[in-house]
Amino acid sequence: MGLQLVSELKFDRVIIQSDAQVVVDCVISISSIAVLDPIMMDCNVLISNLSDCVVMFIRRALNFDAHHMVGVGRNYGSKTWLDSPKHEPCIPVYC
């Protein structure tokens, strides 16, 4: 859903961070898990349309944006936000 939103909003420079190392490895084709292959194929099609995309693993303890959004989600429910990060020159998309 996040990659589809990025595509619809015509973003072309994206940083994707995940604390799921297995998923990151599948997206960047370091490994493959059969059950995830159809999803990874969809992700890679969407990523291939971006001019600059970085997919990276980030330790759960350092994933401050995700922790922040869990708190926001508890208060406001499931929504999609476009928000300016505190220290990064980019716009995170939370879904």
C-alpha positions as CSV (number, residue, x, y, z in Angstrom):
1,M,0.0,0.0,0.0
2,G,2.8,2.4,0.8
3,L,4.5,1.9,-2.5
4,Q,1.3,2.3,-4.4
5,L,0.7,5.6,-2.6
6,V,4.3,6.7,-3.4
7,S,3.6,5.9,-7.1
8,E,0.2,7.7,-7.1
9,L,1.8,10.8,-5.5
10,K,4.6,10.7,-8.2
11,F,7.4,10.6,-5.7
12,D,10.6,9.4,-7.4
13,R,13.1,9.5,-4.5
14,V,12.2,7.1,-1.7
15,I,13.9,5.5,1.3
16,I,12.1,2.3,2.5
17,Q,13.1,1.2,6.0
18,S,11.9,-2.0,7.7
19,D,12.8,-3.9,10.8
20,A,12.0,-7.2,9.1
21,Q,15.4,-8.3,7.8
22,V,13.9,-11.2,5.9
23,V,11.5,-8.9,4.0
24,V,14.3,-6.5,3.1
25,D,16.5,-9.4,1.9
26,C,13.6,-10.6,-0.3
27,V,13.0,-7.1,-1.8
28,I,16.6,-6.6,-2.7
29,S,16.9,-10.2,-4.0
30,I,19.4,-11.4,-1.5
31,S,17.1,-14.2,-0.6
32,S,13.7,-15.6,-1.6
33,I,10.8,-17.1,0.3
34,A,8.2,-18.7,-2.0
35,V,5.2,-17.4,-0.1
36,L,6.5,-13.8,-0.3
37,D,7.5,-14.0,-4.0
38,P,4.2,-12.6,-5.5
39,I,4.3,-9.6,-3.1
40,M,8.0,-9.0,-3.7
41,M,7.4,-9.1,-7.5
42,D,4.7,-6.4,-7.1
43,C,7.0,-4.3,-4.9
44,N,9.9,-4.6,-7.4
45,V,7.6,-3.5,-10.2
46,L,6.6,-0.4,-8.2
47,I,10.2,0.2,-7.1
48,S,11.5,-0.1,-10.7
49,N,9.4,3.0,-11.6
50,L,11.2,5.2,-9.1
51,S,14.3,7.1,-10.1
52,D,16.0,6.7,-6.7
53,C,14.9,4.1,-4.2
54,V,16.8,2.7,-1.2
55,V,15.5,-0.3,0.7
56,M,17.2,-0.8,4.0
57,F,17.0,-2.8,7.2
58,I,16.8,-0.7,10.4
59,R,16.9,-2.3,13.8
60,R,13.6,-2.1,15.7
61,A,15.1,-0.1,18.5
62,L,16.2,2.6,16.0
63,N,13.0,2.7,14.0
64,F,11.7,5.8,15.8
65,D,9.2,6.8,13.1
66,A,7.5,3.4,13.4
67,H,7.3,3.7,17.2
68,H,5.9,7.2,16.9
69,M,3.3,6.1,14.4
70,V,2.2,3.2,16.7
71,G,1.4,5.8,19.4
72,V,-0.5,8.0,16.9
73,G,-2.4,5.0,15.6
74,R,-3.5,4.1,19.0
75,N,-5.0,7.5,19.5
76,Y,-6.4,8.2,16.0
77,G,-6.9,4.7,14.4
78,S,-5.7,3.5,11.0
79,K,-5.0,6.4,8.6
80,T,-2.4,7.5,6.0
81,W,-0.2,10.5,6.8
82,L,2.3,12.5,4.9
83,D,4.6,14.1,7.4
84,S,7.9,16.0,7.5
85,P,10.5,14.1,9.6
86,K,12.5,16.0,12.2
87,H,16.0,15.3,10.9
88,E,15.7,14.0,7.3
89,P,15.4,15.8,4.0
90,C,12.5,13.6,2.8
91,I,8.8,12.9,3.4
92,P,7.9,9.6,5.1
93,V,4.7,7.9,4.0
94,Y,3.1,6.0,6.8
95,C,0.4,3.4,6.0
